[in-house]
Amino acid sequence: MADQKLEKIKPEDIWDYYIDDSKMPSPEEVENFPDTKELDKSYREGVDKIFKEFGL
């Protein structure tokens, strides 16, 4: 019975319910976000290290 309910749900039904674009920052607000180049570089180096360690 639960499977029948799941079959009726469409992906667009889920996205319309959970994604609310009104919560997104405006372009003006995005301009004020801090620069994260150093953080991005550190993150990428950590990810690359993990990929290399596990052969991914």
C-alpha positions in Angstrom: 0.0 0.0 0.0 2.9 2.4 0.8 4.4 1.6 -2.6 1.2 2.7 -4.3 1.4 6.1 -2.7 5.1 6.5 -3.7 4.3 5.7 -7.3 1.8 8.7 -7.4 4.5 11.2 -6.3 6.2 13.0 -9.1 9.6 14.7 -8.8 8.1 18.1 -9.6 5.8 17.7 -6.7 8.7 17.3 -4.3 10.7 20.1 -5.8 7.8 22.6 -5.8 7.3 21.8 -2.1 10.9 21.9 -0.8 12.6 24.5 -3.1 11.6 28.0 -2.3 13.5 30.6 -4.5 12.2 33.4 -2.4 14.8 32.4 0.3 17.7 32.9 -2.2 20.0 35.9 -1.7 19.7 38.7 -4.2 22.7 39.6 -6.5 23.4 42.6 -4.3 23.6 40.4 -1.2 25.8 37.9 -3.0 28.3 40.7 -3.7 28.7 41.3 0.0 29.6 37.6 0.8 33.2 37.2 1.9 35.9 36.0 -0.5 36.6 32.3 0.2 39.4 31.6 -2.3 41.7 30.4 0.5 39.0 28.2 2.0 38.1 26.9 -1.4 41.8 26.0 -2.1 42.2 24.3 1.3 39.0 22.3 0.7 40.1 21.2 -2.8 43.5 20.1 -1.5 41.8 18.0 1.2 39.5 16.4 -1.2 42.3 15.7 -3.7 44.3 14.1 -0.8 41.4 11.8 0.1 40.8 10.9 -3.6 44.5 10.0 -4.0 44.6 8.0 -0.7 41.6 5.9 -1.7 42.3 5.8 -5.4 39.2 7.6 -6.5 
